[in-house]
């Protein structure tokens, strides 16, 4: 268990926010779970909203440090994203994409957490665009990367609802059809 109060608060928030949502989780529950006192909480975070932002930044870091390398290790093909998602859907306690959950829970576009979630979704779209380009797919208007992200998000939500990786496998099949029809560079 981390000894740093900030890390303990973030660990507790990450578990609770992901399991229950940010709105349903109160500061008292975070303090109780983390074992950190109220004064220490406010030394690290001015508010619960600031803790939510730190949690989302941590999840963004997870994407960069874990998810992206797993896709790259498989060969970095756009379809590999769906294989990694299928593995995530098999994990006990999978409750959907943190960023989709945030967008639904905090729908106000002016909310900083909402904006951060939108930024992460753009990062994911750009990741698909990079993978497409690296594997010789033309996506001049960005619509193919956007469609792949839509499939990813839909599979994530459906997989959480069904508690099964089937949605990721089916999304991969649809993505494969899209890629088969996509223009290639040099073609």
C-alpha positions in Angstrom: 0.0 0.0 0.0 1.4 3.4 -0.9 2.6 5.5 2.0 2.1 8.8 0.2 -1.3 10.3 1.1 -1.8 11.7 -2.4 -1.2 8.2 -3.9 -3.5 6.6 -1.4 -6.2 9.1 -2.2 -5.8 8.5 -5.9 -5.8 4.7 -5.4 -9.0 4.9 -3.4 -10.6 7.3 -5.8 -9.7 5.2 -8.8 -11.3 2.1 -7.4 -14.4 3.9 -6.1 -14.9 6.2 -9.1 -14.6 3.3 -11.5 -16.9 1.0 -9.5 -19.5 3.5 -8.5 -19.1 6.6 -10.6 -17.7 10.0 -9.6 -21.1 11.5 -8.5 -22.0 8.5 -6.3 -18.7 8.5 -4.5 -18.3 11.0 -1.7 -15.2 12.5 -0.2 -16.0 10.7 3.1 -15.9 7.4 1.4 -12.6 8.2 -0.2 -11.2 9.3 3.1 -12.4 6.2 4.8 -11.1 3.9 2.1 -7.7 5.6 1.8 -7.1 6.1 5.5 -6.2 9.7 4.8 -7.5 12.6 7.0 -9.6 15.4 5.7 -6.8 18.0 6.2 -4.4 15.9 4.2 -7.0 15.5 1.5 -7.3 19.3 1.1 -3.5 19.8 1.2 -3.4 17.7 -2.0 -6.7 18.5 -3.7 -8.7 21.8 -3.4 -11.9 19.9 -4.1 -13.4 16.6 -5.1 -13.5 18.0 -8.7 -9.8 18.4 -8.6 -9.4 14.8 -7.4 -11.7 13.7 -10.3 -9.3 15.5 -12.8 -6.3 13.8 -11.2 -8.0 10.5 -11.5 -8.7 11.0 -15.2 -5.1 12.2 -15.8 -4.0 9.0 -14.1 -6.2 6.9 -16.4 -4.8 8.8 -19.4 -1.3 7.8 -18.2 -2.5 4.2 -18.0 -3.6 4.4 -21.7 -0.1 5.6 -22.7 1.8 3.3 -20.4 -0.2 0.1 -20.7 -2.9 0.0 -23.4 -0.9 1.6 -26.3 2.2 -0.7 -25.7 -0.1 -3.8 -25.6 -1.4 -2.8 -29.0 2.1 -2.1 -30.3 3.4 -5.5 -29.0 0.8 -7.3 -31.1 2.0 -5.6 -34.2 0.3 -2.2 -34.0 -2.4 -3.0 -36.5 -5.7 -1.2 -36.0 -7.5 -4.5 -35.5 -5.1 -5.2 -32.6 -6.9 -2.5 -30.6 -10.0 -4.7 -30.5 -8.0 -7.8 -29.4 -6.6 -5.8 -26.4 -10.1 -4.5 -25.7 -11.4 -8.1 -25.6 -8.8 -9.0 -23.0 -10.0 -6.0 -20.9 -13.6 -7.1 -21.2 -12.6 -10.5 -19.8 -11.2 -8.8 -16.7 -13.3 -9.1 -13.5 -14.9 -5.8 -12.6 -14.8 -4.2 -16.1 -17.3 -1.4 -16.0 -16.6 0.3 -19.4 -14.3 3.0 -20.6 -13.5 5.5 -17.9 -13.8 8.3 -20.4 -17.1 7.3 -21.9 -18.4 6.9 -18.3 -17.2 10.4 -17.5 -18.9 11.9 -20.6 -22.2 10.3 -19.6 -21.9 11.1 -15.9 -20.7 14.7 -16.4 -22.5 15.8 -19.7 -21.8 19.6 -19.4 -19.2 20.4 -22.1 -17.9 23.2 -19.9 -17.0 20.8 -17.1 -13.2 20.4 -16.9 -13.6 16.6 -16.4 -15.9 16.4 -19.5 -13.4 18.3 -21.5 -10.5 16.1 -20.4 -12.6 13.0 -21.4 -13.2 14.5 -24.8 -9.5 15.2 -25.2 -8.7 11.5 -24.4 -11.2 10.4 -26.9 -9.4 12.6 -29.5 -6.1 11.0 -28.4 -7.7 7.6 -29.0 -8.9 8.7 -32.5 -5.5 10.0 -33.3 -4.0 6.7 -32.2 -6.3 4.9 -34.6 -5.2 7.4 -37.3 -1.6 6.7 -36.7 -2.1 2.9 -36.8 -4.0 3.3 -40.1 -1.2 5.3 -41.6 1.5 3.0 -40.4 -0.3 0.1 -42.1 -0.9 1.8 -45.4 -4.5 2.8 -45.1 -5.5 6.2 -46.5 -7.8 8.2 -44.2 -7.6 11.7 -45.7 -10.7 13.0 -44.0 -10.2 11.1 -40.7 -13.5 9.3 -41.0 -12.1 5.8 -40.9 -10.3 6.5 -37.6 -13.5 8.0 -36.3 -15.5 5.0 -37.3 -13.0 2.7 -35.6 -13.2 4.7 -32.4 -17.0 4.5 -32.6 -16.7 0.7 -32.9 -14.3 0.6 -29.9 -16.6 2.8 -27.8 -19.7 0.7 -28.7 -17.9 -2.5 -28.0 -16.7 -1.2 -24.6 -20.2 -0.2 -23.6 -21.8 -3.4 -24.9 -19.0 -5.6 -23.4 -19.6 -3.9 -20.0 -23.4 -4.6 -20.3 -23.0 -8.2 -21.4 -19.9 -8.9 -19.2 -18.3 -10.6 -22.2 -15.6 -10.0 -24.7 -17.9 -11.0 -27.5 -18.7 -7.3 -28.4 -14.9 -6.6 -29.0 -14.6 -9.7 -31.2 -17.7 -8.6 -33.2 -16.4 -5.0 -33.4 -13.2 -6.4 -34.8 -15.1 -8.2 -37.5 -16.9 -5.0 -38.5 -13.6 -3.1 -38.4 -12.0 -5.7 -40.7 -14.8 -5.2 -43.2 -14.2 -1.4 -43.1 -10.5 -1.9 -43.6 -10.9 -4.3 -46.5 -12.9 -1.6 -48.3 -10.6 1.3 -47.3 -8.2 2.9 -49.8 -4.6 2.0 -49.4 -1.6 4.3 -49.9 0.1 3.8 -53.3 -3.0 2.2 -54.7 
